[in-house]
Amino acid sequence: MEASSLNKILIMTVLLLATFTSFALGQGNRVFSRGGTRVGFYRSTCPRAEFIVQSAVQTAVRANPTIAPGLLRMFFHDCFVNGCDASILLDGASTEKTAGPNAFLRGFEVIDAAKSRLETACPGVVSCADILALAARDSVVLTGGHSWHVPLGRRDGLVSRASDTATLPAFNDPMTVQIQKFADKGLNIQDLVILVGGHTIGTAACALFSYRLYNFNNTNAPDPDINQAFLPQLRALCPNGGNALTRVALDTGSVNSFGNSFYDNLRIGRGVIESDAKLWSDKRTQRFVQGFTGGRSGFRFNAEFGRAMVKMGNIEVKTGRQGQIRRVCTATN
């Protein structure tokens, strides 16, 4: 009787372990492959794909460091409009590329160069959407950030409309609007704070924030969120009535270096554009900003940024037989 009971216990234990193992493996697969994409998608069909993209980005960034933030933002702007499907790369009248929010993007020629090399190496295999996802990661690494594994397998979209860019977060969106726009894409408040941290590299035109310096909300006074010691610096760079296209670093002292100093600047009132500054002044986001301030938080920010980029990179992706693999990134087949 005792032996029989022991056998039953052993059998139940084995079954439970098998069930747990299957569940764990299932969970692991979901982390490895989200939204139909997976790490190593081109391992057999185009094994040098990631190297080819990396090489194209590296050449471009070494020649012009402003390309790195341009490619990072291009991926962000692509994913927020019809998902991560390279619709932002399509040429034509009234396409996303022509819309106001995308007027200052740069680096399109880098994606084209990578696509050309890939079409020579493995024709019709690697999507423009995946090239853009890889280029964004490589841009972060080349400016000092940490790398991450990029799930691949996206296909390219067929539709690109300037009118659809209304879904993009704007430089002057109230925090409630920002939070809602991210939520509409399946991204939470923490994701918002982390992804906006990409502003640690790059610049903004005076046209996007000079209103904060002189007549904020028709008060004939500057935005009170701006540090009073920082205000003269911004006014010197963007004088009232001056050149609206002058570029100013979004993260003072770290324009070409990826790290968490962006959050330190927000904490002391040195956020350049209004939507960034609100990350500190709004209690809903402030606690997340606080968590990334200080020298010891740099590693955590880098790790969380990669995680958030993977999450964003799976917004409304097209996989399988959806969309197409474009022969050139600027036009559908």
C-alpha positions as CSV (number, residue, x, y, z in Angstrom):
1,M,0.0,0.0,0.0
2,E,2.8,2.3,0.9
3,A,4.7,1.4,-2.3
4,S,1.6,2.0,-4.4
5,S,1.0,5.4,-2.8
6,L,4.7,6.3,-3.3
7,N,4.4,5.4,-7.0
8,K,1.3,7.6,-7.4
9,I,3.1,10.5,-5.7
10,L,6.1,10.0,-8.1
11,I,3.9,9.9,-11.1
12,M,2.0,13.1,-10.1
13,T,5.4,14.8,-9.4
14,V,6.6,13.9,-12.9
15,L,3.4,15.2,-14.5
16,L,3.5,18.4,-12.6
17,L,7.1,19.0,-13.6
18,A,6.3,18.3,-17.2
19,T,3.4,20.7,-17.1
20,F,5.6,23.4,-15.5
21,T,8.4,22.9,-18.0
22,S,6.0,23.2,-20.9
23,F,4.5,26.4,-19.4
24,A,8.0,27.8,-18.8
25,L,9.1,27.0,-22.4
26,G,5.9,28.6,-23.7
27,Q,6.6,31.7,-21.7
28,G,10.1,31.8,-23.0
29,N,8.9,31.5,-26.6
30,R,6.6,34.5,-26.1
31,V,9.6,36.6,-24.9
32,F,11.7,35.3,-27.8
33,S,9.0,35.8,-30.4
34,R,6.4,38.6,-30.1
35,G,3.9,39.7,-32.6
36,G,5.2,37.1,-35.1
37,T,8.8,38.4,-35.0
38,R,11.8,36.5,-33.6
39,V,15.5,36.9,-33.0
40,G,17.6,35.2,-35.7
41,F,14.8,35.3,-38.3
42,Y,17.4,35.6,-41.2
43,R,19.9,33.2,-39.8
44,S,19.5,30.8,-42.7
45,T,18.1,33.0,-45.5
46,C,20.4,36.0,-45.1
47,P,23.0,35.3,-42.4
48,R,25.0,38.5,-42.9
49,A,21.9,40.8,-42.8
50,E,22.6,42.3,-39.4
51,F,26.3,42.9,-40.2
52,I,25.4,44.6,-43.5
53,V,23.0,47.0,-41.8
54,Q,25.4,47.7,-39.0
55,S,28.2,48.4,-41.5
56,A,26.0,50.9,-43.4
57,V,25.0,52.7,-40.2
58,Q,28.5,52.7,-38.9
59,T,29.9,54.4,-42.0
60,A,27.2,57.0,-42.0
61,V,27.4,57.9,-38.3
62,R,31.2,58.2,-38.4
63,A,30.8,60.7,-41.3
64,N,27.9,62.5,-39.7
65,P,27.0,61.9,-36.0
66,T,23.6,63.5,-36.5
67,I,22.5,60.4,-38.4
68,A,22.3,58.3,-35.3
69,P,19.5,60.2,-33.6
70,G,17.8,60.6,-37.0
71,L,17.6,56.9,-37.5
72,L,16.4,56.3,-33.9
73,R,13.6,58.8,-34.3
74,M,12.7,57.5,-37.7
75,F,12.0,54.1,-36.3
76,F,9.9,55.7,-33.5
77,H,7.9,57.8,-36.0
78,D,7.4,54.7,-38.2
79,C,6.1,52.5,-35.5
80,F,3.6,55.0,-34.2
81,V,1.9,55.3,-37.6
82,N,0.4,52.1,-39.0
83,G,2.8,50.1,-37.0
84,C,6.5,49.2,-37.7
85,D,6.1,48.6,-41.4
86,A,8.5,51.1,-43.0
87,S,5.6,53.2,-44.3
88,I,7.7,56.3,-43.4
89,L,10.2,55.4,-46.1
90,L,7.8,55.6,-49.0
91,D,8.1,58.5,-51.4
92,G,5.2,60.3,-53.0
93,A,2.7,63.1,-52.6
94,S,1.1,63.3,-49.2
95,T,3.1,60.3,-47.7
96,E,4.2,60.2,-44.1
97,K,7.6,61.5,-45.1
98,T,6.0,64.8,-46.3
99,A,4.1,65.4,-43.0
100,G,5.2,68.2,-40.7
101,P,6.2,65.9,-37.7
102,N,8.7,64.2,-40.0
103,A,10.1,67.3,-41.6
104,F,13.4,67.2,-39.6
105,L,14.1,63.4,-39.9
106,R,17.3,62.4,-41.4
107,G,19.1,59.2,-42.4
108,F,16.8,57.9,-45.2
109,E,19.8,57.5,-47.5
110,V,21.4,55.1,-44.9
111,I,18.4,52.8,-45.1
112,D,18.5,52.9,-48.9
113,A,22.3,52.0,-48.8
114,A,21.7,49.1,-46.5
115,K,18.8,47.8,-48.6
116,S,20.9,48.0,-51.8
117,R,23.6,45.9,-50.3
118,L,21.1,43.4,-48.9
119,E,19.4,43.1,-52.3
120,T,22.8,42.1,-53.7
121,A,23.6,39.6,-51.0
122,C,20.1,38.1,-50.7
123,P,17.5,39.5,-53.0
124,G,13.9,39.9,-51.8
125,V,14.6,38.6,-48.3
126,V,15.1,41.4,-45.8
127,S,12.3,43.9,-45.3
128,C,12.9,47.6,-45.1
129,A,11.0,47.5,-41.8
130,D,13.6,45.2,-40.3
131,I,16.4,47.3,-41.7
132,L,15.0,50.3,-39.8
133,A,14.6,48.3,-36.6
134,L,18.3,47.2,-36.8
135,A,19.5,50.7,-37.8
136,A,17.8,52.2,-34.7
137,R,19.6,49.6,-32.4
138,D,22.9,50.2,-34.1
139,S,22.6,53.9,-33.8
140,V,22.2,53.6,-30.0
141,V,25.2,51.3,-29.8
142,L,27.4,53.6,-31.9
143,T,26.6,56.5,-29.6
144,G,27.6,54.6,-26.4
145,G,24.4,52.8,-25.5
146,H,24.0,49.1,-24.8
147,S,23.0,46.6,-27.5
148,W,19.9,44.3,-27.5
149,H,18.6,41.4,-29.6
150,V,16.2,42.7,-32.3
151,P,13.3,40.3,-33.1
152,L,12.9,40.3,-36.9
153,G,10.4,39.1,-39.5
154,R,8.5,42.3,-40.2
155,R,7.1,42.9,-43.7
156,D,6.7,46.2,-45.4
157,G,3.4,48.1,-45.6
158,L,1.7,49.3,-48.7
159,V,0.1,52.5,-47.4
160,S,1.6,55.8,-46.3
161,R,-0.5,58.8,-45.6
162,A,0.6,62.1,-44.2
163,S,-2.8,62.5,-42.4
164,D,-2.1,59.4,-40.3
165,T,0.8,61.1,-38.5
166,A,-1.7,62.7,-36.1
167,T,-1.1,59.7,-34.0
168,L,2.5,60.8,-33.3
169,P,3.2,62.4,-29.9
170,A,3.8,66.1,-30.5
171,F,6.4,68.5,-28.9
172,N,3.6,70.4,-27.1
173,D,1.2,67.6,-26.2
174,P,-0.2,67.8,-22.6
175,M,0.9,64.8,-20.6
176,T,-2.6,63.3,-20.6
177,V,-2.5,63.3,-24.4
178,Q,1.0,61.8,-24.5
179,I,0.0,59.0,-22.1
180,Q,-3.1,58.3,-24.3
181,K,-1.1,58.2,-27.5
182,F,1.3,55.7,-26.0
183,A,-1.6,53.7,-24.5
184,D,-3.2,53.5,-27.9
185,K,-0.1,51.6,-29.1
186,G,0.0,49.3,-26.1
187,L,2.7,51.2,-24.3
188,N,2.4,52.2,-20.7
189,I,3.6,55.3,-18.8
190,Q,7.0,53.7,-17.9
191,D,7.5,52.8,-21.6
192,L,6.7,56.4,-22.5
193,V,9.4,57.8,-20.1
194,I,12.0,55.2,-21.2
195,L,11.4,55.7,-25.0
196,V,11.5,59.5,-24.7
197,G,14.9,59.0,-23.1
198,G,16.1,58.5,-26.7
199,H,16.3,62.3,-26.7
200,T,19.6,61.8,-24.8
201,I,21.1,62.1,-28.3
202,G,20.1,64.6,-31.0
203,T,18.8,68.1,-31.3
204,A,15.6,70.1,-31.8
205,A,15.0,73.1,-34.0
206,C,14.3,76.4,-32.3
207,A,10.9,76.4,-34.0
208,L,9.8,73.6,-31.7
209,F,10.4,75.3,-28.4
210,S,11.3,79.0,-28.7
211,Y,7.7,79.9,-27.7
212,R,8.6,78.7,-24.3
213,L,11.4,81.3,-23.9
214,Y,9.5,84.5,-24.4
215,N,5.7,84.3,-24.4
216,F,4.6,81.0,-23.0
217,N,0.8,80.6,-23.2
218,N,0.5,84.3,-24.0
219,T,1.9,85.4,-20.6
220,N,4.7,87.5,-22.0
221,A,6.9,85.4,-19.8
222,P,8.9,82.2,-20.2
223,D,7.7,78.7,-19.3
224,P,8.1,78.4,-15.5
225,D,9.4,74.8,-15.9
226,I,12.6,76.2,-17.4
227,N,15.5,76.5,-15.0
228,Q,16.2,80.3,-14.7
229,A,19.9,79.7,-15.1
230,F,19.3,77.7,-18.3
231,L,17.0,80.3,-19.8
232,P,19.7,82.7,-20.9
233,Q,21.5,79.9,-22.7
234,L,18.5,78.9,-24.7
235,R,17.7,82.5,-25.5
236,A,21.2,83.1,-26.8
237,L,20.8,80.1,-29.1
238,C,17.3,81.0,-30.1
239,P,16.9,84.8,-30.0
240,N,13.4,86.1,-30.4
241,G,12.7,86.4,-34.1
242,G,15.9,84.5,-34.9
243,N,16.6,81.6,-37.2
244,A,13.9,79.0,-36.4
245,L,16.0,76.2,-37.9
246,T,18.9,76.5,-35.5
247,R,19.5,73.2,-33.8
248,V,19.9,72.9,-30.0
249,A,20.9,69.8,-28.0
250,L,18.0,68.0,-26.3
251,D,20.3,66.7,-23.6
252,T,22.8,69.5,-22.7
253,G,26.3,68.1,-22.6
254,S,25.4,64.8,-24.2
255,V,24.2,65.5,-27.7
256,N,26.2,62.6,-29.2
257,S,26.4,60.3,-26.2
258,F,23.7,57.8,-25.2
259,G,23.0,57.7,-21.5
260,N,20.7,58.7,-18.7
261,S,21.9,62.3,-18.3
262,F,18.8,63.4,-20.1
263,Y,16.8,62.6,-17.0
264,D,19.2,64.5,-14.8
265,N,18.7,67.5,-17.0
266,L,14.9,67.1,-16.7
267,R,15.1,67.0,-12.9
268,I,16.8,70.4,-12.8
269,G,14.6,72.1,-15.3
270,R,16.8,71.8,-18.4
271,G,14.3,70.0,-20.6
272,V,14.4,71.8,-24.0
273,I,11.0,70.9,-25.6
274,E,7.8,71.2,-23.6
275,S,6.7,67.6,-23.8
276,D,10.1,66.5,-22.4
277,A,9.9,69.0,-19.6
278,K,6.4,67.8,-18.6
279,L,7.9,64.4,-17.8
280,W,9.3,65.9,-14.6
281,S,6.6,68.4,-13.8
282,D,3.8,65.8,-14.0
283,K,3.5,63.4,-11.0
284,R,2.4,60.5,-13.2
285,T,5.8,60.4,-15.0
286,Q,8.1,62.1,-12.5
287,R,8.6,58.9,-10.4
288,F,9.9,57.1,-13.4
289,V,12.2,59.9,-14.4
290,Q,13.5,60.0,-10.8
291,G,14.3,56.3,-11.1
292,F,16.7,56.9,-14.0
293,T,18.6,59.9,-12.5
294,G,22.0,59.6,-11.0
295,G,25.2,57.9,-12.3
296,R,24.2,54.5,-10.9
297,S,21.0,54.4,-13.0
298,G,22.8,54.4,-16.3
299,F,23.0,50.6,-16.7
300,R,19.3,50.2,-15.7
301,F,18.2,52.8,-18.2
302,N,20.2,51.1,-21.0
303,A,18.6,47.7,-20.2
304,E,15.1,49.1,-20.0
305,F,15.6,51.1,-23.2
306,G,16.3,47.9,-25.1
307,R,13.3,46.2,-23.6
308,A,11.0,49.1,-24.5
309,M,12.4,49.3,-28.0
310,V,11.6,45.6,-28.5
311,K,8.1,46.2,-27.2
312,M,7.6,49.3,-29.5
313,G,9.1,47.4,-32.4
314,N,6.2,44.9,-32.4
315,I,3.4,47.5,-32.7
316,E,1.0,46.3,-35.3
317,V,3.7,44.5,-37.3
318,K,2.9,42.8,-40.5
319,T,4.3,39.2,-40.8
320,G,3.7,36.1,-42.8
321,R,1.9,37.0,-46.0
322,Q,0.9,40.5,-44.9
323,G,2.5,43.4,-46.8
324,Q,5.5,42.6,-48.9
325,I,9.3,42.7,-49.0
326,R,10.0,45.8,-51.0
327,R,12.8,45.7,-53.6
328,V,13.5,49.4,-52.8
329,C,12.5,51.1,-49.6
330,T,11.1,54.2,-51.3
331,A,8.4,52.5,-53.3
332,T,6.1,49.5,-53.2
333,N,6.8,46.6,-55.7
